[in-house]
């Protein structure tokens, strides 16, 4: 039997994609925001497609901020861009 591939929606492009193709950004209970490369850390997660366009859309429209109900520092966007290049 084929294993079901977990699908998640990119908060910027609204595409449904396999979880492996997305980057998870997490806000934990302390309100810290960080990139979760393992996909297993505790907290509220939002997923972004691994593309410069998706990251730019997320920044411009604040879709990541809305998904996590928090202000996203510029460092997070910079880290996201580094992680895909």
DSSP file (Angstrom, degrees, kcal/mol; ACC not computed):
  #  RESIDUE AA STRUCTURE BP1 BP2  ACC     N-H-->O    O-->H-N    N-H-->O    O-->H-N    TCO  KAPPA ALPHA  PHI   PSI    X-CA   Y-CA   Z-CA
    1    1 A X              0   0    0      0, 0.0     2,-0.2     0, 0.0     0, 0.0   0.000 360.0 360.0 360.0 140.4    0.0    0.0    0.0
    2    2 A X        -     0   0    0      1,-0.1     2,-0.3     3,-0.0     3,-0.0  -0.549 360.0-118.9 -75.4 138.9    1.2    3.5   -0.7
    3    3 A X        -     0   0    0     -2,-0.2     2,-0.3     1,-0.1    -1,-0.1  -0.581  32.0-110.6 -75.0 140.2    1.8    5.7    2.2
    4    4 A X        -     0   0    0     -2,-0.3     2,-0.6     1,-0.1    -1,-0.1  -0.544  28.7-131.4 -71.6 132.3   -0.4    8.8    2.2
    5    5 A X        -     0   0    0     -2,-0.3     2,-0.3     1,-0.0    -1,-0.1  -0.747  21.4-122.3 -86.2 123.5    1.6   11.9    1.6
    6    6 A X        -     0   0    0     -2,-0.6    13,-3.2    12,-0.1     2,-0.4  -0.501  30.1-156.2 -68.5 127.0    0.8   14.6    4.1
    7    7 A X  E     -A   18   0A   0     -2,-0.3     2,-0.3    11,-0.3    11,-0.2  -0.807  12.9-177.9-105.2 144.4   -0.4   17.7    2.2
    8    8 A X  E     -A   17   0A   0      9,-3.0     9,-3.1    -2,-0.4     2,-0.5  -0.950  25.5-117.4-136.5 158.5   -0.2   21.2    3.6
    9    9 A X  E     -A   16   0A   0     -2,-0.3    38,-0.6     7,-0.2     2,-0.3  -0.836  23.2-127.3-101.0 130.6   -1.3   24.6    2.2
   10   10 A X  B  >  -b   47   0B   0      5,-2.5     4,-1.8    -2,-0.5    38,-0.2  -0.596  13.8-144.4 -71.1 129.1    1.2   27.3    1.5
   11   11 A X  T  4 S+     0   0    0     36,-2.8    -1,-0.1    -2,-0.3    37,-0.1   0.704  95.8  43.2 -71.4 -17.2    0.0   30.5    3.3
   12   12 A X  T  4 S+     0   0    0     35,-0.3    -1,-0.2     3,-0.1    36,-0.1   0.911 127.8  22.5 -91.4 -51.7    1.3   32.7    0.5
   13   13 A X  T  4 S-     0   0    0      2,-0.1    -2,-0.2     1,-0.0     3,-0.1   0.601  90.8-135.7 -94.9 -11.6    0.3   30.9   -2.7
   14   14 A X     <  +     0   0    0     -4,-1.8     2,-0.3     1,-0.2    -3,-0.1   0.697  53.7 146.5  62.1  21.8   -2.6   28.9   -1.2
   15   15 A X        -     0   0    0     -5,-0.1    -5,-2.5     1,-0.0     2,-0.6  -0.663  52.1-126.7 -85.8 143.4   -1.3   25.8   -3.1
   16   16 A X  E     +A    9   0A   0     -2,-0.3     2,-0.3    -7,-0.2    -7,-0.2  -0.811  43.8 165.3 -85.2 122.6   -1.7   22.4   -1.6
   17   17 A X  E     -A    8   0A   0     -9,-3.1    -9,-3.0    -2,-0.6     5,-0.1  -0.946  44.9 -84.4-136.7 157.0    1.7   20.7   -1.6
   18   18 A X  E >   -A    7   0A   0     -2,-0.3     3,-2.2   -11,-0.2     4,-0.3  -0.375  42.5-120.7 -58.6 138.4    3.4   17.8    0.0
   19   19 A X  G >  S+     0   0    0    -13,-3.2     3,-1.7     1,-0.3    -1,-0.1   0.821 110.6  63.5 -50.6 -36.4    4.7   18.7    3.4
   20   20 A X  G 3  S+     0   0    0    -14,-0.3    -1,-0.3     1,-0.3   -13,-0.1   0.759  98.4  55.2 -62.3 -25.3    8.2   17.9    2.4
   21   21 A X  G <  S+     0   0    0     -3,-2.2    29,-1.2     2,-0.0     2,-0.3   0.424 101.3  74.3 -89.2   2.3    8.2   20.6   -0.2
   22   22 A X  E <  S-C   49   0B   0     -3,-1.7     2,-0.5    -4,-0.3    27,-0.2  -0.763  74.0-129.6-116.3 159.7    7.3   23.3    2.3
   23   23 A X  E     -C   48   0B   0     25,-3.3    25,-2.5    -2,-0.3     2,-0.5  -0.918  23.4-141.2-105.8 132.7    9.1   25.2    5.0
   24   24 A X  E     -CD  47  36B   0     12,-0.7    12,-3.1    -2,-0.5     2,-0.4  -0.816  12.6-166.7 -97.9 130.2    7.4   25.3    8.4
   25   25 A X  E     -CD  46  35B   0     21,-3.0    21,-2.4    -2,-0.5     2,-0.4  -0.961  14.5-160.3-113.9 133.3    7.5   28.5   10.4
   26   26 A X  E     -CD  45  34B   0      8,-3.1     8,-2.3    -2,-0.4     2,-0.5  -0.887  20.7-160.9-122.2 142.5    6.5   28.1   14.1
   27   27 A X  E     -CD  44  33B   0     17,-2.4    17,-2.4    -2,-0.4     6,-0.2  -0.985  25.6-156.4-114.5 119.1    5.3   30.4   16.8
   28   28 A X    >   -     0   0    0      4,-2.1     3,-2.1    -2,-0.5    15,-0.1  -0.236  35.5 -88.8 -88.3-179.2    5.7   28.7   20.2
   29   29 A X  T 3  S+     0   0    0      1,-0.3    -1,-0.1     2,-0.1    14,-0.1   0.757 126.9  57.7 -62.1 -25.4    3.9   29.4   23.5
   30   30 A X  T 3  S-     0   0    0      2,-0.1    -1,-0.3     1,-0.0     3,-0.1   0.506 118.8-111.7 -82.2  -3.2    6.5   32.0   24.4
   31   31 A X    <   +     0   0    0     -3,-2.1     2,-0.2     1,-0.3    -2,-0.1   0.563  68.3 146.6  84.9   8.0    5.6   33.9   21.2
   32   32 A X        -     0   0    0      1,-0.0    -4,-2.1    -5,-0.0     2,-0.5  -0.556  37.2-148.2 -77.6 143.6    9.0   33.2   19.7
   33   33 A X  E     +D   27   0B   0     -2,-0.2     2,-0.3    -6,-0.2    -6,-0.2  -0.948  29.1 150.7-115.7 130.5    9.0   32.7   15.9
   34   34 A X  E     -D   26   0B   0     -8,-2.3    -8,-3.1    -2,-0.5     2,-0.5  -0.976  47.4 -98.6-153.0 163.5   11.4   30.4   14.2
   35   35 A X  E     -D   25   0B   0     -2,-0.3     2,-0.8   -10,-0.2   -10,-0.2  -0.750  30.5-153.9 -88.5 128.7   11.9   28.2   11.2
   36   36 A X  E     +D   24   0B   0    -12,-3.1   -12,-0.7    -2,-0.5     3,-0.2  -0.844  18.2 174.6-108.0  97.6   11.3   24.5   12.0
   37   37 A X  S    S+     0   0    0     -2,-0.8    -1,-0.2     1,-0.2   -12,-0.1   0.711  80.5  54.9 -76.6 -18.6   13.3   22.4    9.5
   38   38 A X  S    S-     0   0    0    -14,-0.1    -1,-0.2     1,-0.0    -2,-0.1   0.766  95.3-140.7 -83.0 -24.9   12.3   19.2   11.3
   39   39 A X  S    S+     0   0    0     -3,-0.2    -2,-0.1   -15,-0.1   -14,-0.1   0.637  81.0  89.1  75.7  13.3    8.6   19.9   11.0
   40   40 A X        +     0   0    0      2,-0.1    -3,-0.0     0, 0.0    -1,-0.0   0.463  49.8 119.0-122.7  -4.1    8.1   18.5   14.6
   41   41 A X        -     0   0    0      1,-0.1     2,-0.1   -13,-0.0    -5,-0.1  -0.275  67.8-103.4 -69.7 153.4    8.5   21.4   17.0
   42   42 A X  S    S+     0   0    0    -16,-0.1     2,-0.2     2,-0.0    -1,-0.1  -0.437  75.3  60.5 -74.7 147.4    5.7   22.4   19.3
   43   43 A X  S    S-     0   0    0    -15,-0.1     2,-0.5    -2,-0.1   -15,-0.2  -0.667  93.2 -41.6 129.6 177.9    3.7   25.5   18.5
   44   44 A X  E     - C   0  27B   0    -17,-2.4   -17,-2.4    -2,-0.2     2,-0.3  -0.679  62.0-158.4 -80.7 124.7    1.4   26.9   15.8
   45   45 A X  E     - C   0  26B   0     -2,-0.5     2,-0.4   -19,-0.2   -19,-0.2  -0.790  16.0-172.6-109.8 148.2    2.9   26.2   12.4
   46   46 A X  E     - C   0  25B   0    -21,-2.4   -21,-3.0    -2,-0.3     2,-0.4  -0.985  19.2-136.2-132.5 146.7    2.4   27.8    9.0
   47   47 A X  E     -bC  10  24B   0    -38,-0.6   -36,-2.8    -2,-0.4     2,-0.4  -0.837  15.3-170.5-111.6 141.3    3.8   26.5    5.8
   48   48 A X  E     - C   0  23B   0    -25,-2.5   -25,-3.3    -2,-0.4     2,-0.1  -0.983  28.4-114.0-127.8 139.1    5.5   28.3    3.0
   49   49 A X  E     - C   0  22B   0     -2,-0.4     2,-2.4   -27,-0.2   -27,-0.2  -0.400  36.4-110.2 -64.3 145.3    6.5   27.0   -0.5
   50   50 A X  S    S+     0   0    0    -29,-1.2     2,-0.3     4,-0.1    -1,-0.1  -0.418  82.2 106.1 -78.5  67.0   10.3   26.8   -1.0
   51   51 A X  S  > S-     0   0    0     -2,-2.4     4,-2.0     1,-0.1     5,-0.2  -0.997  74.9-128.3-144.9 150.3   10.3   29.7   -3.5
   52   52 A X  H  > S+     0   0    0     -2,-0.3     4,-2.6     1,-0.2     5,-0.2   0.897 111.2  55.9 -61.3 -40.0   11.5   33.3   -3.4
   53   53 A X  H  > S+     0   0    0      1,-0.2     4,-2.8     2,-0.2    -1,-0.2   0.928 106.5  48.8 -59.1 -46.5    8.1   34.3   -4.8
   54   54 A X  H  > S+     0   0    0      1,-0.2     4,-2.6     2,-0.2    -1,-0.2   0.906 112.4  48.2 -62.1 -41.3    6.2   32.6   -2.0
   55   55 A X  H  X S+     0   0    0     -4,-2.0     4,-2.0     2,-0.2    -1,-0.2   0.899 112.4  48.8 -67.1 -39.6    8.4   34.3    0.6
   56   56 A X  H  X S+     0   0    0     -4,-2.6     4,-2.8     2,-0.2    -2,-0.2   0.902 112.0  48.6 -66.5 -40.2    8.0   37.7   -1.0
   57   57 A X  H  X S+     0   0    0     -4,-2.8     4,-3.1     2,-0.2     6,-0.4   0.935 110.5  51.8 -62.3 -45.9    4.2   37.3   -1.2
   58   58 A X  H  X>S+     0   0    0     -4,-2.6     4,-0.7    -5,-0.2     5,-0.7   0.884 113.8  44.1 -58.9 -39.0    4.1   36.2    2.4
   59   59 A X  H  <5S+     0   0    0     -4,-2.0    -1,-0.2     3,-0.2    -2,-0.2   0.928 116.3  45.7 -71.8 -44.9    6.1   39.3    3.4
   60   60 A X  H  <5S+     0   0    0     -4,-2.8    -2,-0.2     1,-0.2    -3,-0.2   0.919 123.8  32.3 -66.0 -45.0    4.1   41.7    1.2
   61   61 A X  H  <5S-     0   0    0     -4,-3.1    -1,-0.2    -5,-0.2    -2,-0.2   0.462 100.3-129.8 -93.3  -1.2    0.7   40.5    2.2
   62   62 A X  T  X5 +     0   0    0     -4,-0.7     4,-2.3    -5,-0.3    -3,-0.2   0.816  57.2 147.3  56.1  32.7    1.6   39.5    5.8
   63   63 A X  H  ><S+     0   0    0     -5,-0.7     4,-2.2    -6,-0.4     5,-0.1   0.846  70.1  51.0 -68.6 -31.1    0.1   36.1    5.2
   64   64 A X  H  > S+     0   0    0     -6,-0.7     4,-2.2     2,-0.2    -1,-0.2   0.924 109.8  50.1 -68.7 -43.9    2.6   34.5    7.5
   65   65 A X  H  >>S+     0   0    0     -7,-0.4     5,-2.1     1,-0.2     4,-0.8   0.897 112.6  46.8 -59.8 -41.7    1.9   37.0   10.2
   66   66 A X  H  <5S+     0   0    0     -4,-2.3     3,-0.4     3,-0.2    -1,-0.2   0.913 110.9  51.6 -67.4 -41.8   -1.8   36.4    9.9
   67   67 A X  H  <5S+     0   0    0     -4,-2.2    -2,-0.2     1,-0.2    -1,-0.2   0.879 120.2  34.7 -63.2 -37.5   -1.4   32.6    9.9
   68   68 A X  H  <5S-     0   0    0     -4,-2.2    -1,-0.2     2,-0.2    -2,-0.2   0.462 103.8-129.0 -96.2  -1.8    0.7   32.8   13.1
   69   69 A X  T  <5S+     0   0    0     -4,-0.8     2,-0.3    -3,-0.4    -3,-0.2   0.934  74.1  96.9  53.1  50.4   -1.2   35.7   14.6
   70   70 A X  S   <S-     0   0    0     -5,-2.1     2,-0.5    -6,-0.1    -1,-0.2  -0.979  83.4 -94.2-157.5 162.6    2.1   37.5   15.2
   71   71 A X        -     0   0    0     -2,-0.3     2,-0.6    -3,-0.1   -38,-0.1  -0.749  40.2-141.0 -82.3 130.6    4.4   40.2   13.8
   72   72 A X        -     0   0    0     -2,-0.5    -7,-0.1   -13,-0.1     5,-0.0  -0.831  13.7-132.5 -97.3 118.9    7.1   38.4   11.7
   73   73 A X    >>  -     0   0    0     -2,-0.6     3,-1.3     1,-0.1     4,-0.9  -0.358  18.9-118.6 -67.8 150.4   10.6   40.0   12.1
   74   74 A X  H 3> S+     0   0    0      1,-0.3     4,-2.4     2,-0.2     5,-0.2   0.815 111.0  68.6 -57.2 -31.2   12.5   40.7    8.9
   75   75 A X  H 3> S+     0   0    0      1,-0.2     4,-2.9     2,-0.2    -1,-0.3   0.863  94.7  56.2 -57.7 -35.5   15.2   38.2   10.1
   76   76 A X  H <> S+     0   0    0     -3,-1.3     4,-2.6     2,-0.2    -1,-0.2   0.928 108.0  46.4 -63.7 -44.0   12.8   35.4    9.6
   77   77 A X  H  X S+     0   0    0     -4,-0.9     4,-2.4     2,-0.2    -2,-0.2   0.900 112.7  50.5 -64.8 -39.2   12.2   36.3    6.0
   78   78 A X  H  X S+     0   0    0     -4,-2.4     4,-2.3     2,-0.2    -2,-0.2   0.923 111.1  48.4 -62.6 -43.3   16.0   36.6    5.5
   79   79 A X  H  X S+     0   0    0     -4,-2.9     4,-2.5     2,-0.2    -2,-0.2   0.904 110.1  52.6 -63.0 -41.1   16.5   33.2    7.0
   80   80 A X  H  X S+     0   0    0     -4,-2.6     4,-1.0     1,-0.2    -1,-0.2   0.931 109.4  48.6 -60.4 -45.3   13.8   31.7    4.8
   81   81 A X  H  X S+     0   0    0     -4,-2.4     4,-1.2     1,-0.2     3,-0.5   0.896 112.2  49.2 -63.4 -39.0   15.4   33.1    1.7
   82   82 A X  H  < S+     0   0    0     -4,-2.3     3,-0.2     1,-0.2    -1,-0.2   0.890 106.0  57.4 -64.4 -38.4   18.8   31.7    2.8
   83   83 A X  H  < S+     0   0    0     -4,-2.5    -1,-0.2     1,-0.2    -2,-0.2   0.724 111.8  40.5 -70.3 -19.4   17.3   28.3    3.5
   84   84 A X  H  <        0   0    0     -4,-1.0    -1,-0.2    -3,-0.5    -2,-0.2   0.658 360.0 360.0-100.5 -16.4   16.0   28.0   -0.1
   85   85 A X     <        0   0    0     -4,-1.2    -2,-0.2    -3,-0.2    -1,-0.1   0.515 360.0 360.0 -82.8 360.0   19.0   29.4   -2.0
